[in-house]
């Protein structure tokens, strides 16, 4: 009887956690579908990404701010002046990029200058408040801004590409969601027969077969993103079904089919998304915590949900900003 009573609470807890995780994931998907619809349908107003893109900008700004707060709380050892300076920069970095990019097409230059000023302020806290504002705390804050703030601006850059911004946003969203979902489902189903661990020290529950499922999910996600853009936007300005706000795919290469390119992007995105997830696990293990926060029931904090997307934002920006043109 004792063995049964100890198992039941564990099973009930796992069931409740799965339910909370499912509800949170459903709300997350609904939110993204709404933001994508707003970006797709609202008038562009002559700006890259359109006025509807501002909804995504607000989300990426929230990721920067809340993610920075979660990161600094997990790391610890950061003084009040360092905390204030870092939170201020995390709140302004995405809006700064968006405003300067829309008005002068120099968003990354503005971010680079602002980041330099931010680092100088951090160094000043170490000089004038050495007892509390340690060099270790300064380095942690700089890494926090690179991880949360600067990578959030990469997502904003995807959102405001001159061409292919809708394709880029769809790809990074669908690929990361299907990568995570397929990794979880395939890993759960097949781990009994294929129990090899992917990284037992960082994440004991992740398996090699689950990682393979995540790669499959990323590829399927890229194919789905291509199908949506192709049929609802068109290719090179040729509307296939119904086009809005110039969201068609601009692809001028004659040597490779665009679907093949999307598959390769999906493969790279899936691999980097899982590396980003493991890196987040490494941070949490180093800090001795299970989750970065409790904002999202069943998932943890903002960084627990967006870690994969932040990590693969650079490669998706590279692909859609320079290759698929």
Buried (B, 14 or more C-beta within 10 A) or exposed (E): EEEEEEEEEEEEEEEEEEEBBEEBBEEBEEEBEEBBEBBBEBEBEEBBBBBBBBBBBEBBBBBBBBBBBBBBBBBEEBBEBBBEBBBEBBBBBBBBBBBBBBEEEEBBEBBEEBBEEBBEBBBBBBEEBEEBBBEEBBEBBBEBBEBBBBBBBBBBBBBBBEBBBBBBBBBBBBBBBBBBBBBBBBBBEBBEEBEEBBBEEBBEEBBBBBBBBBBBBBBBBBBBBBEBBBEBBBBEEEEEEEBBBBBBBBBEEEEEEBBEBBBBBBBBBBBBBBBBBBBBBBBBEEBEBEBBBEBBBBBBBBBBBBBBBBBBBBBBBEBBBEEBE
